[in-house]
């Protein structure tokens, strides 16, 4: 069944669901290749928002057999059996709203993927669990890999900055949501930014950008927050250019104009051998200090983040788990934020344990969409974690029960909260709210366990 609403931009047709509505694949901006995004301010005719838009072209879409074992693990966990479409017309967002929204709190979420992959239509993501609690959830796409983070002197000559197309897409999405979410029943004065992994790192970088002041009031960062080791921090854009000119030389691409006009499938065909020949791809395909979004080294900017509310999460076998714990607790302490420690191993998988991003299915209430057999307790944890996140987004306090949609819940098992009073989540970073099989409550992190997991397990492995 469809639902149709009128907005300042024009008519929008979405999907009417049980207790909520979804509007999928809304184009929020347009951008030429290696050009910065231009916001969409009106629709040409009716906007058909009944299906997801395409994902940004990325290596995993064309060369899955060459994927690193870690990424094959995530293919199995989050994307197996799905069919994705790819297009450079990918700057789309999805809105999940209560059936009768009135001035609802808003969460805007950015996916992870190492700045080189990701899409909003992976089976992990769904906004129903939030819409049913009176929260509007928005998931927004951004450009990744070469299309999102290439740097080149020709770009600098045109714009006075280069690189960070993906980060700029996110900035554009924030401004679009701020300007237009009221038409969908959202409160533009109550927006929470959220992200996971590379999405969380992006959120942190946006929280260091004075241009974002006043655009959102809170930030949630899952498995990707804190002050990372200096070697992994963004470098000046000019320092990244030799990596990309090296690719063009290796690929036989004679000019920047040729790269701009080449079919994107041909770009990725030529890019694969270059990626295979390098060991520094990760550090060259990520945000840079561009003088616009990132105006100085991160370890200087992070001393003065935006004065907003912060929530952080990490897991027991996270990406460099002991480091993730240390930098997360430090950031939470410095900014009086809330932090949680996810200590529930994936069902039937002691080797991979609570792997990096395993909490996403709990966060989005999509435990039944994967291949693992989750139990009643997992669904209770999912409901509780989503409840804390909703409360934080609505009021700034995850322990609160005081917002208009707080009493709204669905009837599915994933929305069933544990009996009795909810554990109180304290802020400040000294302790974390620990989600474990034997307890949910405040606890010090088990640094020995985190170190052991970092040294002996590392990246997830497929059986």
C-alpha positions in Angstrom: 0.0 0.0 0.0 1.2 3.5 -0.8 1.2 6.7 1.2 1.4 10.1 -0.5 2.4 13.3 1.2 2.9 16.9 0.0 6.2 18.7 0.7 7.7 22.0 -0.3 9.7 20.1 -2.9 6.6 18.4 -4.4 4.6 15.2 -4.0 6.3 12.2 -2.5 4.9 8.6 -2.8 6.1 6.1 -0.2 5.2 2.8 1.3 2.6 2.5 4.1 3.7 -0.2 6.6 2.3 -1.5 9.9 2.5 1.5 12.2 4.9 3.5 10.1 5.7 4.8 6.6 8.9 4.5 4.6 10.1 6.8 1.8 13.0 5.2 0.0 15.5 6.4 -2.6 14.8 10.1 -2.3 17.4 12.1 -4.3 18.9 14.7 -1.9 21.7 15.9 -4.1 23.3 15.6 -7.5 26.9 15.6 -8.4 29.1 15.1 -11.4 32.1 12.8 -11.1 34.8 14.4 -8.9 32.5 17.4 -8.3 30.9 18.5 -5.0 27.2 17.8 -4.3 24.4 20.2 -5.2 21.3 19.8 -2.9 18.0 18.9 -4.6 15.4 21.6 -3.7 12.4 20.4 -5.8 11.1 17.3 -7.5 10.4 17.0 -11.2 6.8 15.6 -10.9 5.9 13.1 -8.3 8.9 11.6 -6.3 8.5 7.9 -6.4 10.0 6.9 -3.0 8.9 3.2 -3.0 12.2 1.5 -3.7 15.8 2.0 -2.7 18.1 4.0 -4.9 21.4 2.6 -6.4 24.6 2.3 -4.4 27.7 4.2 -5.2 29.9 2.1 -7.6 32.5 0.2 -5.6 35.0 -2.6 -6.1 33.0 -5.2 -4.2 30.2 -4.8 -6.7 32.3 -5.9 -9.6 35.1 -8.1 -8.1 33.6 -10.0 -5.2 35.9 -12.9 -5.8 38.9 -10.7 -5.1 37.6 -9.4 -1.8 39.8 -9.8 1.2 38.6 -12.7 3.5 37.3 -10.1 6.1 35.1 -8.5 3.5 33.9 -12.0 2.4 32.9 -12.5 6.0 30.7 -9.4 5.9 29.3 -10.4 2.5 28.0 -13.6 4.3 26.9 -11.7 7.4 25.1 -8.7 5.9 24.7 -9.0 2.1 24.4 -12.7 1.1 21.6 -13.3 -1.5 21.0 -9.6 -2.1 21.2 -8.0 -5.5 22.6 -4.4 -5.6 22.5 -1.9 -8.4 25.2 0.7 -8.9 25.1 4.2 -10.3 26.9 7.5 -9.8 23.4 9.0 -9.3 23.6 7.5 -5.8 23.0 10.4 -3.5 19.7 9.1 -2.1 18.3 8.8 1.3 15.6 6.8 3.0 13.1 8.1 5.6 11.3 5.8 8.1 8.6 7.8 10.0 5.8 7.0 12.4 2.4 6.7 10.7 1.2 10.0 12.2 4.4 12.0 12.8 4.4 15.3 14.6 7.6 17.1 15.4 9.5 13.8 15.9 13.1 13.5 16.9 15.4 12.6 14.0 18.4 10.2 13.6 20.5 10.5 10.5 22.7 7.4 10.0 25.7 6.8 7.7 26.9 3.3 6.9 30.4 1.9 7.3 32.6 0.1 4.8 36.1 1.4 5.3 35.4 4.5 3.1 35.5 2.1 0.1 32.1 0.3 0.3 28.6 0.4 1.7 25.0 1.0 0.9 21.8 1.9 2.6 19.9 -1.2 1.4 22.0 -3.9 3.1 19.8 -6.4 5.0 21.1 -5.0 8.3 19.4 -1.6 8.0 15.8 -0.8 8.8 14.1 2.1 10.6 10.9 0.3 11.8 12.2 -0.2 15.4 12.7 3.6 15.7 9.6 4.7 13.8 7.5 2.6 16.2 9.0 4.5 19.1 8.2 7.9 17.6 11.6 8.5 16.1 12.3 9.3 12.4 15.3 7.4 11.1 17.1 8.6 8.0 19.8 6.5 6.2 21.8 8.4 3.6 24.2 7.3 1.0 27.6 8.9 0.2 30.3 8.3 -2.4 33.1 5.9 -1.5 36.5 4.8 -2.8 37.9 6.5 -5.8 34.6 8.3 -6.4 34.5 9.6 -2.9 38.1 10.3 -1.9 40.3 10.9 -5.0 42.5 14.0 -4.8 43.9 15.7 -7.8 45.4 19.1 -8.6 42.7 19.8 -11.3 40.0 19.5 -8.6 41.9 21.9 -6.4 42.3 24.4 -9.3 38.5 24.4 -9.8 37.3 24.4 -6.1 40.3 25.6 -4.0 40.0 22.2 -2.3 40.0 18.6 -3.3 39.1 15.1 -2.0 36.4 14.5 0.7 33.5 14.1 -1.8 32.1 11.4 0.5 32.4 13.6 3.6 30.9 16.5 1.6 28.0 14.3 0.6 27.3 13.6 4.2 27.5 17.3 5.0 25.0 18.0 2.2 22.7 15.3 3.5 22.7 16.9 7.0 21.8 20.3 5.5 19.0 18.7 3.4 17.5 16.9 6.4 17.7 20.1 8.4 15.9 22.0 5.7 13.2 19.4 4.7 12.6 16.9 7.5 9.7 18.9 8.9 7.7 18.0 5.7 8.0 14.4 6.8 6.9 15.1 10.4 10.4 15.6 11.9 11.8 18.2 14.2 14.7 20.1 12.4 15.8 21.3 15.8 16.3 17.8 17.2 18.6 15.9 14.9 21.1 13.3 16.0 23.9 12.2 13.7 24.9 8.5 13.8 27.3 6.2 12.0 29.2 2.9 12.3 32.9 2.2 11.5 33.8 4.5 8.7 30.4 6.1 9.2 31.3 6.7 12.8 34.7 8.2 11.9 32.9 10.5 9.4 30.5 11.6 12.2 33.4 12.4 14.4 35.1 14.4 11.6 31.8 16.3 11.1 31.7 17.0 14.8 35.1 18.7 14.4 33.8 21.0 11.7 32.5 24.5 12.7 30.3 24.5 9.6 28.2 21.9 11.3 27.5 24.0 14.4 23.7 24.2 14.9 22.9 21.5 12.3 22.6 18.7 14.8 22.5 18.4 18.6 23.9 14.9 19.3 26.2 12.3 17.8 26.3 8.5 18.1 29.4 6.6 16.9 29.4 2.8 16.8 32.8 1.1 16.5 34.7 4.1 15.2 35.2 6.9 17.6 38.0 8.4 19.6 41.5 9.7 18.9 43.0 7.1 16.6 46.8 6.5 16.4 48.5 9.3 14.6 49.6 7.1 11.6 45.9 6.5 10.7 44.7 10.1 10.8 43.8 12.1 7.7 46.7 13.7 5.9 46.7 16.9 3.8 45.0 16.4 0.4 48.2 17.3 -1.5 50.0 14.4 0.2 47.4 11.9 -1.2 47.7 13.1 -4.9 50.8 11.0 -5.8 48.8 7.8 -4.9 46.1 8.8 -7.4 48.5 10.0 -10.2 50.3 6.8 -9.7 47.1 4.9 -10.4 46.5 6.9 -13.5 50.0 6.2 -14.8 49.7 2.5 -14.0 46.3 2.3 -15.6 47.4 4.1 -18.8 45.0 7.0 -18.2 46.5 10.0 -19.8 44.6 12.9 -18.3 42.2 13.9 -15.5 39.6 14.6 -18.2 39.9 11.1 -19.5 39.4 9.8 -16.0 36.3 12.0 -15.5 34.6 10.7 -18.7 35.6 7.0 -18.6 32.9 4.4 -18.0 33.0 3.6 -14.2 33.2 -0.1 -14.9 36.3 0.5 -16.9 37.7 2.6 -14.0 37.2 -0.3 -11.6 38.7 -2.8 -14.0 41.9 -0.8 -14.2 41.8 0.0 -10.5 41.9 -3.6 -9.3 45.5 -4.4 -10.3 46.7 -1.2 -8.7 44.9 -1.9 -5.4 46.5 -5.4 -5.5 49.9 -3.9 -5.9 49.7 -1.5 -3.0 49.6 -1.9 0.7 48.6 1.6 1.6 45.2 1.7 0.0 43.2 2.3 3.2 45.2 5.4 4.1 44.9 6.9 0.7 41.1 6.3 0.2 39.8 8.2 3.2 39.1 11.8 4.3 41.9 14.3 4.0 42.7 17.7 5.5 41.1 19.8 2.8 40.9 23.2 4.5 37.1 23.2 4.2 35.7 20.3 6.2 38.9 19.4 8.0 40.8 22.6 8.5 43.7 21.3 10.6 45.2 18.0 11.8 42.6 15.8 13.6 44.7 15.6 16.8 44.4 19.4 17.0 40.7 19.7 16.0 39.7 17.0 18.5 40.6 19.2 21.4 37.6 21.3 20.6 34.7 19.2 19.2 31.2 20.6 18.9 29.7 21.0 22.4 26.9 18.4 21.9 25.9 15.1 23.4 27.9 12.0 22.5 27.2 8.2 22.6 29.8 5.6 21.7 29.8 1.8 21.3 32.3 -1.0 20.7 32.5 -4.8 20.9 34.7 -7.4 22.5 36.3 -8.4 19.2 36.1 -5.1 17.5 38.6 -3.7 15.0 41.7 -3.6 17.2 39.4 -4.1 20.2 41.8 -2.9 22.9 42.5 0.2 21.0 38.9 0.9 20.2 38.1 0.5 23.9 40.9 2.9 25.0 40.1 5.7 22.5 36.4 5.4 23.0 36.6 5.6 26.8 39.0 8.5 26.5 36.7 10.4 24.1 33.7 9.7 26.4 35.6 10.9 29.4 36.8 14.1 27.7 33.2 14.9 26.4 31.1 13.5 29.3 29.6 11.0 26.9 27.8 7.7 27.2 29.7 4.5 26.1 28.6 0.9 25.8 30.6 -2.4 25.6 28.9 -5.1 23.5 30.1 -8.4 25.0 27.7 -10.9 23.4 29.4 -13.3 21.1 27.7 -14.1 17.7 25.6 -17.2 18.1 27.6 -20.4 17.4 30.8 -18.5 16.8 33.4 -18.3 19.6 36.2 -17.7 17.2 34.8 -14.4 15.8 33.1 -13.6 19.1 31.4 -10.1 19.1 33.1 -9.1 15.9 33.3 -5.5 14.5 29.8 -4.4 13.5 28.0 -7.4 15.1 25.8 -5.0 17.1 24.3 -3.5 14.0 21.6 -6.2 13.7 20.7 -5.5 17.4 20.7 -1.7 16.8 18.3 -1.9 13.8 16.2 -4.8 15.0 17.1 -7.1 12.1 18.3 -10.2 13.9 16.0 -12.4 11.9 17.3 -11.3 8.5 20.7 -13.0 8.7 21.8 -16.6 8.8 22.5 -16.8 12.5 20.0 -18.2 15.0 19.4 -15.5 17.6 17.3 -16.3 20.7 14.8 -14.5 22.9 17.5 -12.8 24.9 19.1 -11.4 21.8 15.8 -9.8 20.9 15.5 -8.3 24.4 18.9 -6.8 24.0 18.0 -5.4 20.6 14.9 -3.8 22.0 16.8 -2.4 25.0 19.6 -1.0 22.9 17.2 0.6 20.4 15.3 2.0 23.3 18.4 3.7 24.8 19.3 5.1 21.4 15.8 6.4 20.9 15.7 8.1 24.3 19.2 9.6 23.7 18.1 11.0 20.3 14.8 12.3 21.7 16.1 13.9 25.0 19.9 13.6 25.2 19.5 11.1 28.1 19.3 7.4 27.2 17.6 6.7 30.5 14.7 8.9 29.8 11.1 7.8 29.1 9.8 11.3 28.4 9.1 11.9 24.8 5.8 11.6 22.9 6.6 8.4 21.2 8.1 6.6 24.1 5.1 4.4 24.7 4.8 3.4 21.1 6.0 -0.2 20.3 5.2 -2.8 17.8 4.0 -6.3 18.5 7.0 -8.3 17.1 9.4 -10.1 19.5 12.2 -7.7 18.7 10.3 -4.8 20.3 9.8 -6.6 23.6 11.8 -5.0 26.5 13.1 -7.0 29.4 10.8 -7.1 32.5 11.6 -4.8 35.4 13.4 -1.4 35.5 16.0 -0.7 32.8 19.7 -0.6 33.9 20.8 3.0 34.5 23.3 4.1 31.9 25.9 6.4 33.5 28.0 8.9 31.5 31.6 9.9 31.7 33.6 7.1 30.2 35.1 5.5 33.3 32.7 2.6 33.0 30.6 1.3 30.1 27.1 -0.1 29.9 28.0 -3.7 29.3 25.7 -6.0 27.3 26.6 -9.5 28.1 24.9 -12.9 28.4 25.0 -12.8 32.2 24.3 -9.1 32.8 23.4 -5.7 31.4 24.8 -3.0 33.6 27.7 -0.6 34.2 31.1 -2.2 34.3 34.8 -1.6 33.7 36.0 -2.9 30.4 37.9 -6.2 30.6 41.1 -4.9 29.0 42.8 -8.3 29.2 40.0 -10.0 27.2 40.1 -7.1 24.7 43.8 -7.5 24.3 43.6 -11.3 23.9 40.9 -10.9 21.2 43.1 -8.3 19.4 46.1 -10.5 19.5 44.5 -13.9 18.8 41.4 -13.2 16.7 41.8 -10.0 14.8 39.7 -9.8 11.6 36.8 -12.1 11.4 37.5 -15.4 9.6 35.1 -17.6 7.6 34.8 -21.2 8.6 
